[in-house]
Amino acid sequence: MIAILGSGFGLYGYLPALVEGCKQRVVLPEAYRARFDERLELARFAGDVQWERDKAAAINSADGVVLALRPGDQKDWVPRCLALTNIERLLLEKPLATSPRVGKALLGDLTHSFKTVRVGYTFRYTRWGKRLLDALSVTRETRALSVQWNFLAHHLVHDLRNWKRSHVAGGGAIRFYGIQLIALLAEIGYRDVGVSLSFGPSADEVEKWTASFAGPGLPECDIVINTKVAASSFRVELLSDSDNKPNAVFTDQNDPFASTDEPSSSRGGGLDRRLSVLTPLCCSLWTQTTDEYEWYEATIELWRCVEEKTHFEPVELGGRS
């Protein structure tokens, strides 16, 4: 029985992955019932939900917890979950915390808890992510790796003043979006940051990020994330080092989770299209492995290096056209 704290992505993302993908029952606090009922695509899962009076009662009646909360709130709930002997496994959303410093301390507590812990780094479960991991694990390329990610963030489309817009709160181009790439690069073996530049109307509203990464035996990796571009695109490729050698393209689609890159079975019934990457992440809670903490520590360290190297340049980026 898995409790879910978080009435947004926790309901429309993690709940279907746990119930349909991992064949688990879930526990929800009564405060989420109205949000659950509003989402008609979740009606099929009603029989797999146990309702409890509040969040505390929910986690007390479960053996696992998914924390799909804001980074600041997640930090507050982790100690409460770790203190419960009935909780054997936890899944935390990304970013793990509002900053690398806080994330490192939180990860230390999780490591010493001896519970099964997973973090919502999902790029490794995409088809392109798997191809990239496989390619760079066996072939030491000399060509540069390029990642270009352009889109118009939801909070910018609707001019929302929420935490995803605030760098301090764990949002923005680096902490909310870029952390997915940082985690994937850390898993591949990237450990150093060359140049890191952030742009936006203020240091707390980072709307664009560019950076270069290096790792032992790995090609230099250059990334660009621009959250204020109307035309969405996501491209990962090894750039050609000669006129006679074409670029090796791992993916070229609208976004990292574009439906054209995922099995059609994950797109039915009005469910979130990220179900195909959330399901293996959730199901890994019942898989005994030994390298997750090592990977998570490398991710935090690479994130710390990014932020130490980052130079912010104030600029009003292009609009939606």
ZICORQUI-V329010 format. One record per residue. N is the residue number from 1. RES is the residue in one letter. PHI is phi as a letter, one per 20 degrees, with the letter a starting at -180 (NA if undefined). Layout:
N_RES_PHI, N_RES_PHI
This chain:
1_M_NA, 2_I_d, 3_A_e, 4_I_d, 5_L_d, 6_G_p, 7_S_e, 8_G_d, 9_F_f, 10_G_g, 11_L_e, 12_Y_e, 13_G_d, 14_Y_f, 15_L_f, 16_P_f, 17_A_f, 18_L_f, 19_V_f, 20_E_f, 21_G_e, 22_C_d, 23_K_l, 24_Q_d, 25_R_e, 26_V_c, 27_V_d, 28_L_c, 29_P_f, 30_E_g, 31_A_f, 32_Y_e, 33_R_f, 34_A_f, 35_R_f, 36_F_f, 37_D_f, 38_E_f, 39_R_e, 40_L_f, 41_E_f, 42_L_e, 43_A_g, 44_R_f, 45_F_d, 46_A_g, 47_G_f, 48_D_d, 49_V_d, 50_Q_d, 51_W_e, 52_E_c, 53_R_f, 54_D_b, 55_K_f, 56_A_f, 57_A_f, 58_A_f, 59_I_f, 60_N_f, 61_S_d, 62_A_d, 63_D_d, 64_G_b, 65_V_c, 66_V_d, 67_L_d, 68_A_d, 69_L_c, 70_R_f, 71_P_g, 72_G_f, 73_D_f, 74_Q_g, 75_K_g, 76_D_f, 77_W_e, 78_V_g, 79_P_g, 80_R_f, 81_C_f, 82_L_f, 83_A_f, 84_L_e, 85_T_f, 86_N_f, 87_I_e, 88_E_d, 89_R_b, 90_L_c, 91_L_c, 92_L_d, 93_E_f, 94_K_e, 95_P_f, 96_L_g, 97_A_b, 98_T_f, 99_S_b, 100_P_g, 101_R_f, 102_V_f, 103_G_f, 104_K_f, 105_A_f, 106_L_f, 107_L_f, 108_G_f, 109_D_f, 110_L_f, 111_T_f, 112_H_e, 113_S_e, 114_F_m, 115_K_e, 116_T_f, 117_V_c, 118_R_c, 119_V_d, 120_G_f, 121_Y_e, 122_T_d, 123_F_f, 124_R_f, 125_Y_e, 126_T_f, 127_R_f, 128_W_f, 129_G_f, 130_K_f, 131_R_f, 132_L_f, 133_L_g, 134_D_f, 135_A_f, 136_L_e, 137_S_e, 138_V_d, 139_T_c, 140_R_e, 141_E_f, 142_T_e, 143_R_f, 144_A_f, 145_L_e, 146_S_c, 147_V_c, 148_Q_c, 149_W_c, 150_N_c, 151_F_a, 152_L_d, 153_A_g, 154_H_g, 155_H_f, 156_L_e, 157_V_g, 158_H_d, 159_D_l, 160_L_e, 161_R_e, 162_N_d, 163_W_f, 164_K_f, 165_R_e, 166_S_d, 167_H_f, 168_V_f, 169_A_e, 170_G_o, 171_G_d, 172_G_n, 173_A_f, 174_I_e, 175_R_f, 176_F_e, 177_Y_e, 178_G_f, 179_I_f, 180_Q_f, 181_L_f, 182_I_g, 183_A_f, 184_L_f, 185_L_f, 186_A_f, 187_E_f, 188_I_f, 189_G_p, 190_Y_f, 191_R_c, 192_D_c, 193_V_d, 194_G_e, 195_V_d, 196_S_b, 197_L_c, 198_S_c, 199_F_c, 200_G_r, 201_P_f, 202_S_b, 203_A_f, 204_D_e, 205_E_c, 206_V_e, 207_E_d, 208_K_b, 209_W_b, 210_T_c, 211_A_b, 212_S_c, 213_F_c, 214_A_c, 215_G_b, 216_P_g, 217_G_m, 218_L_d, 219_P_f, 220_E_g, 221_C_d, 222_D_d, 223_I_c, 224_V_c, 225_I_c, 226_N_c, 227_T_e, 228_K_c, 229_V_c, 230_A_f, 231_A_e, 232_S_f, 233_S_b, 234_F_b, 235_R_c, 236_V_c, 237_E_b, 238_L_e, 239_L_f, 240_S_f, 241_D_d, 242_S_b, 243_D_f, 244_N_e, 245_K_c, 246_P_f, 247_N_f, 248_A_e, 249_V_e, 250_F_e, 251_T_a, 252_D_b, 253_Q_b, 254_N_f, 255_D_a, 256_P_g, 257_F_d, 258_A_g, 259_S_f, 260_T_f, 261_D_d, 262_E_c, 263_P_g, 264_S_f, 265_S_f, 266_S_e, 267_R_d, 268_G_e, 269_G_m, 270_G_m, 271_L_f, 272_D_g, 273_R_f, 274_R_e, 275_L_g, 276_S_f, 277_V_d, 278_L_f, 279_T_f, 280_P_f, 281_L_f, 282_C_f, 283_C_f, 284_S_f, 285_L_f, 286_W_d, 287_T_d, 288_Q_e, 289_T_c, 290_T_c, 291_D_d, 292_E_f, 293_Y_f, 294_E_f, 295_W_f, 296_Y_f, 297_E_f, 298_A_f, 299_T_f, 300_I_f, 301_E_f, 302_L_f, 303_W_f, 304_R_f, 305_C_f, 306_V_g, 307_E_f, 308_E_f, 309_K_e, 310_T_f, 311_H_d, 312_F_e, 313_E_c, 314_P_f, 315_V_a, 316_E_e, 317_L_f, 318_G_g, 319_G_e, 320_R_e, 321_S_e
